Amino acid sequence: MSTLMTDERPPATGAEVGVLRLLLTLCGLTALLLTSATLVPAPARAAGAPAANRPPAQAAYLADRLRGNPVHITDQLPREVPRSMAPDFARLAERTGVPTYVLVLPHQGGSDEDLLGAVHDRLGRDGLFVLLDESGVSQAAAYGVSAPAEAARTTTAFELPYDAGPLRSFELFVEVVAQGAERAEARADAAREKYRDGNEPEDMYIGPSDRRNQSFVTGIALTGVPLTILLVAWYVRRARRRFPRAATPRRTAGRTTPSATRRHPAAATRPMWRRLLAPGLALATAAAIALTAPLVFDQTKRGPAPLPTSGDMTARVERVAKGLAQDPVYVDPESPRVLDEAQLTRLHDRIERFGRSEGGGPVYVTVVPHLPEDESAGDEELFAAAVRAQLSKADGFGEANGVYVVADPLDGYIDVFNHGLRLESLHLLFDLPESISYGDDRADEADDHLLGERLDALMTYLDKSPRTEEPTTTGEPARALSPESENSLPPLFATDFWPGLFVGGVAALLLLGLLAGVLGIVAAVLRRRTPPVLRTQALKLAAPSKPSEAYLRRTAGTELSAAADALAETNDAGWQALALAWERFDAAMFLVDGDIEGLGSPGGPHTDPATLLAVIVLARASRKALDGDTNDRCCAVNPLHGPAAGRRHVRVSAQGNRRRMLSLCPLCLDAATAAPHELRERKLTLPGPAGTRVPYDEAEGIPLSALRDGINRLADKVRENAPAE
């Protein structure tokens, strides 16, 4: 009997071979199933699934861009950060001292917190990663290098205003990073504390409303200030006569003709330069405001954005159109992923079925953000029209008619525009259910806004939409403002400048009214403090026989001011009366050298009592002439009593019994008959040297004795003794 060796195998039977083949087949099927399981699309993501479970398309795409260039600027913000600014960001990035990778993307919401880490993992390189949006630095992280990324980001957030712009924000970020960790942390803490105390940085730019305010203020100033100067000068000139010591007409070189004086008594004595002073000052002020306002309000732009190139403005439309030429569904690779593979597959199937349906046709779906900073200024209809126009230029497309679906992955809105299909265009544009166009509460809470479900519901809505006999279109949308016009401020002398001109005039009138009220109150107070000038009939009742020098100075100033006001205000006096009044007034002004204000000033020039008495008499006589009183005589006992009423032989001297024919006022006439001895006590005496009293007609200086021959004779004597002028 042969022995069976252990290293030998018995011959296989048919049954064993069958079992072996069955086992091999099962192993192969198992391997095939395991391999296929890795290729099966992942199931639809729940609304609350974490960001780490999303497909890595966005991070992989951005890492691929950074692999070729460390600065990637999206083409979706040309109005704020055009792609042509990449060299500027690259120059700043070199100052950090470490490898720096810069991403400029639309604001991603909460999804940008883990984006930099995912991009770093896909890129496989260490360095400082910075993410910016349309307002500035939003995220920063350092991987494998030493850089105070968070401190620098905090500093930019608290030190710069919101409108500083991405480039200025990145410039400050680089500056803080270059300072080192210790100084960067200290600066961040100081900026945070300053902001907490309420010291927010001021805006660097102004908006259209601010410019309208500037225009309004400029208009008010341009009319209000010059008009105020003119009105105030006019009113003050008229109001000065309301004050007890108002300015008076100046004495002319020669005698003023009665006719000219009667027409313009005050203007005739004012030099030409004084008449032109207020209009000239107003004109110069208006010119100064018009020239300096553009220098003060010199802002011309609403923000820091540079002017984009034509390539910047068309880059995204060309990219989307190129993608749609290959696939009717274009999902923006720079945005968070909102459609999984299963949803994309179902959407493609629905689009294909709609194209084969009655009245159907092509459907183009774009899942891209729409922001005010993009090429269409956030206008979805304008974007769809631009994409259709660009797609029509592709080979084999001709007129790219179809339904254009614009879905925003950031806010979840869906808009539909029909171009050339037999569908009710307005029905799609305005009657789209809100559950599709805006979503419900579940869509608001979901990260992907449930766009997959809503796009599927949209295709159902398109299938059921009524067809038309002829193709229709949504129409041509309005063109967006050019970036230059959008970023430019209106001119200063426009918009609210014209209403400001009107308000300036009204404000000048109101200010004039306020000034009139104030001056009226001041004039009333001064009148109470300064006794009014007595009328001629009452002078004899208030005139002292032994006046002090202060009384004479005060009365002389008051009488001259009253005469000046009377001359300026008279309109109905005859030319003969006006000429006589001016002759007497000129003589009085000669005696004080034209300085009325000096009479009321303690430090004014000294004037002897006799001269002051002559001034009083002449000034009163000037007013009498305007009243039509041609009486040339005043009371010889006391000229302060006023005009004479008759003549009488009286004795006024204490020495001797000699009588003289004198002109007397009514009161002195009565005394000459009833009590002649009282006339000696009423005799006017003036202050003399060393405290003595001197009869007025014996005082040295002014020949008051000429009063015996009349007031006109006194005026002639004054002119004879005065220097020629």
HUURHU-V559389 format. One line per field, one symbol per residue. ss: DSSP state (2 for helix, 1 for strand, 0 for the rest). psi: psi as a letter, one per 20 degrees, with the letter a starting at -180 (. if undefined). Layout:
ss: ???
psi: ???
//
This chain:
ss: 00000000000002222222222222222222222222200000000000222000222222222222001110000000002222222222222200011111000022220022222222200011111100001111111000002222222222200222022222222222220022222222222222220000000000022222222222222222222222222222222222000000000000000222222000222002222222222222222222222222000010000000022222222222222222001110000000002222222222222222000000111110000000000002222222222220000000000111111000000111111111102222220002222000222220000022222222222222001111111000000000222221000000002222222222222222222222222222222220000002222222000000222222222222222222222000002222222222222222200000222200000000222222222222222222000000010000222010011111000000000111110222222222000222220011102220111222000002222220222222222220000
psi: pqpoqhjqpqpqrhhghggghgghghgghghgggghhiipqqrppqhjqrhhiqqkgghgghhhghhhpioppqjjlhignqhiighghgghhiihiqppppporqpjciiihjghghggghhkqqaopppqaihbphqqqpojropmghggggghhhhqrhjhqgghghghghgggiirgghggghggggghhhhjjmqqqqirrahhghhgggggggghhhggghgggggggghhhihiiqhlqqrqqprgappqhghhhgmhghhipqhhhhigghghgghgghgghhhghhgmjpiqiriprpqrhhhhigggggghhhhhhpiooppiirqpiprhghgghggghgghhhirpjaaqppppnqqoqiiahjkjohghgghgggghhiiqpjhcomqapopopoigijqpqpppnjrmqoghghghjpqhhgghrahhhhhqhjjkhgghhghghghhhiqqqrhqqrqhrpqqqqqqhghhjqqqqgmadjgghhgghggghggghggggggghggghgghhhhpqqpqrhhihhiipqimqrhhgggghggghgghggghhhipijqqhghgggghghggghhhhjkjnghhhiphjrqppqhhghghggggghhghghhjjojpiqrphgoiihbqqirqqoroiqiprjpqqoqpqrhghgghhggmhiihhhippqqpaqkjrppqhijqqdpmiiihhjrhhhghghghhiqqq.
//
